[in-house]
Amino acid sequence: MRAVRVRVTGRVQGVGFRAFVLREAAALGITGWVRNLPDGAVEAEGVGGEAELARFVDALRTGPRLACIEGASEHWFDPPGAPRGFRIEA
């Protein structure tokens, strides 16, 4: 198991980005969370297999149809424990 935290900037709030991330995570069997940040970015953390997480990061770099991605940074790490499910945080 690996984990990745991704911060995505651009037009990513108000365009269904968090719901998109939730669907992608479910399709890939990834657990974790996604949240809007006060600066207008979106941050997501996923835990799963390395191949699935790589596809997850690629999906976040593309985003949903209405999003306009300006940048995405990722940080890979070994998770301290596996979270249950995938959730949208406030």
C-alpha positions as CSV (number, residue, x, y, z in Angstrom):
1,M,0.0,0.0,0.0
2,R,1.1,3.5,-0.8
3,A,-0.4,6.9,-0.4
4,V,-0.4,10.1,-2.4
5,R,-1.5,13.6,-1.6
6,V,-2.4,15.8,-4.6
7,R,-3.0,19.6,-4.6
8,V,-4.7,20.8,-7.8
9,T,-5.0,24.5,-8.8
10,G,-7.0,26.3,-11.4
11,R,-10.7,26.4,-11.8
12,V,-11.4,23.4,-9.6
13,Q,-14.0,24.7,-7.2
14,G,-17.7,25.0,-8.2
15,V,-17.2,22.6,-11.1
16,G,-17.9,19.2,-9.5
17,F,-14.3,18.4,-8.9
18,R,-14.7,16.8,-5.5
19,A,-17.6,14.6,-6.8
20,F,-15.4,13.7,-9.8
21,V,-12.5,12.7,-7.4
22,L,-14.9,10.6,-5.3
23,R,-16.1,8.7,-8.4
24,E,-12.5,8.1,-9.7
25,A,-11.4,6.8,-6.3
26,A,-14.4,4.4,-6.1
27,A,-13.7,3.1,-9.6
28,L,-10.0,2.5,-8.7
29,G,-10.7,1.0,-5.2
30,I,-8.8,3.9,-3.5
31,T,-9.6,5.1,0.0
32,G,-9.0,8.6,1.4
33,W,-10.5,12.0,1.1
34,V,-10.9,15.2,-0.9
35,R,-11.5,18.8,0.2
36,N,-11.6,22.4,-1.1
37,L,-8.9,24.7,0.2
38,P,-9.4,28.3,1.2
39,D,-7.1,29.5,-1.6
40,G,-9.3,28.0,-4.3
41,A,-7.3,24.8,-4.8
42,V,-8.5,21.2,-4.1
43,E,-6.5,18.7,-2.1
44,A,-7.0,14.9,-2.2
45,E,-5.3,12.1,-0.4
46,G,-5.6,8.5,-1.7
47,V,-4.4,5.2,-0.3
48,G,-4.1,2.0,-2.5
49,G,-1.9,0.2,-4.9
50,E,0.8,2.1,-6.7
51,A,-0.6,1.5,-10.2
52,E,-4.1,2.6,-9.1
53,L,-2.8,5.7,-7.4
54,A,-0.8,6.6,-10.6
55,R,-4.1,6.4,-12.5
56,F,-5.8,8.5,-9.8
57,V,-3.2,11.2,-10.1
58,D,-3.5,11.2,-13.9
59,A,-7.3,11.7,-13.5
60,L,-6.8,14.6,-11.1
61,R,-4.4,16.2,-13.5
62,T,-7.2,16.1,-16.1
63,G,-10.3,16.8,-13.9
64,P,-14.0,16.9,-14.9
65,R,-15.1,18.6,-18.1
66,L,-15.8,22.1,-16.5
67,A,-12.5,22.3,-14.6
68,C,-9.5,24.1,-15.9
69,I,-6.3,22.7,-14.3
70,E,-3.4,25.1,-14.0
71,G,-1.2,22.8,-11.9
72,A,-1.0,19.8,-9.7
73,S,1.6,18.7,-7.2
74,E,1.9,15.3,-5.7
75,H,3.6,13.9,-2.6
76,W,4.0,10.1,-2.3
77,F,4.4,8.5,1.1
78,D,3.8,5.3,3.1
79,P,0.5,5.5,4.9
80,P,0.4,5.1,8.7
81,G,-2.8,3.1,8.3
82,A,-5.5,2.5,5.7
83,P,-8.5,4.7,5.9
84,R,-11.9,3.3,5.3
85,G,-13.8,4.4,2.2
86,F,-13.4,7.7,0.4
87,R,-15.0,10.9,1.6
88,I,-15.5,14.5,0.8
89,E,-14.3,16.7,3.7
90,A,-15.8,20.1,4.5
